[in-house]
Each structure stands twice: as structure tokens, then as C-alpha cells.
């Protein structure tokens, strides 16, 4: 019997790890979240590669209704999911439409959630970054904040050779998940970024999920405040 791909992370939220993605010669582990919406259907955040087992587990949970591309860098598998679920609505962070003209994007995430957005979720665009504008999400029932690339952590020994040196200098292999140095430098509008961070710190968060790193399971708000302390100093 195969192991379940989806693992519960709280009320109406499941996590699933995917395969590795190759970006600029670096291997990245991947993770997605699945959220059961109050109004029915499933929301899939930062979808990983879809395979038969994962599709079967999703079908047992409900109908995939919403895909979320939380930044312009996480687009590898969107076309595959669109093909598998033709009625799905794709919500995408700013910047993806210009990068992927081949993808039909139903809603581009703006400064305020769309009118049809489910009440169990909030998000804020992490403004002021030259690499990408990431939509950071908050799932109210599980009190979980979802980061995509702004927080990362790779286990010891994940990278070798020159890549290990680059990863260490980029703060990707810290004891706790951290904001990579390249993203810190890319915050060219720190005032805007601090306003976005204040919104995130207003959420009563307990847990933190990231696409590339170990989930934080308690004291989430204190963890986020510490991880972004360099931005507020």
C-alpha cells in the first residue's frame, strides 16, 4: 500500500511534497498546500507535479476548484493542472501573466482580495521586491501563514561543492527558515515591504508553511517577526 501523499496540517488544510525542481542548476524540494473551502471545493496553493496517486487523493477530498500561483516563479506545473481540471479558476500573483502568455489567468491578485474570495483566507502582496511580488496567504481555520520563496531552508548536506557555498552565503541553509539574501537585497522599496509585513504580523498565526523549508508548527507570529527582523531594524 502506497503512503498517503496528502498529510493533514490542521483543520481543512493538507500538505503534499512534490519532486525536485531544477532552477539555475540548483535542486529545490517542492511543496503545495490543499485547502478545503467553506463554500465547497478545494484550493491548491503552489501546485507540485500532478500524478495519479495525488489526483486520486484529491478526488477523495473533493473537487479542485481554485489554483493559486503565489508568485511569478512558481509556474512549472500550472498548465498540467489546468488540463487535468478544466473548470478550475487560476488566481495568480502579479507578474505571471507577462511571463506566461500561454496560460489563461482568471484573476490577478491585487491589493484587496477579489469579491468572490473565500472568507477562510486572507492574503497580502509582499510589495517592493524586484525579483517577484509574492502573495503571502493566511488560512484562518488552521491559523497558518503560507510563504512561497520569501522564506527558505534546506537541510544540511542538500547542496555540495560550490552550490553549498552559494547556498550558505544566500542564507538558505540556516538552522531556522530565513529570508534568502538575494530577496533581502531585492527589497528596493522597504517602506512598502514593511507595510506588507505589518499586515502579516496582524494575523493571529500559529503555524508557517513554505514551499522550500521545514514547516513551523507553533509561535508562528513570533517566528515571522524574527525572520524579518532585518527589515524592521
Buried (B, 14 or more C-beta within 10 A) or exposed (E): EEEEBBEEBBBBBBBBBBEEBEEEEBEBBBBBBBBBBEEEBBBBBBBBBBEEBBBEBBEEBEEBBBBBBBBBBBBBBBEBBBEBBEEBBBBBBBBBBEEBEEBEBEBBBEEEBEEEBBEBBBBBBBBBBEBBBBBBBBBBBBBBBBBBBBBBBBEEEBBEEEBBEBBEEBBBBBEEBBBBEBBBEBBEEEEBBBBBBEBBBEBEBBBBBBBBBEBBBEBBBEBBBEBBEEBEE
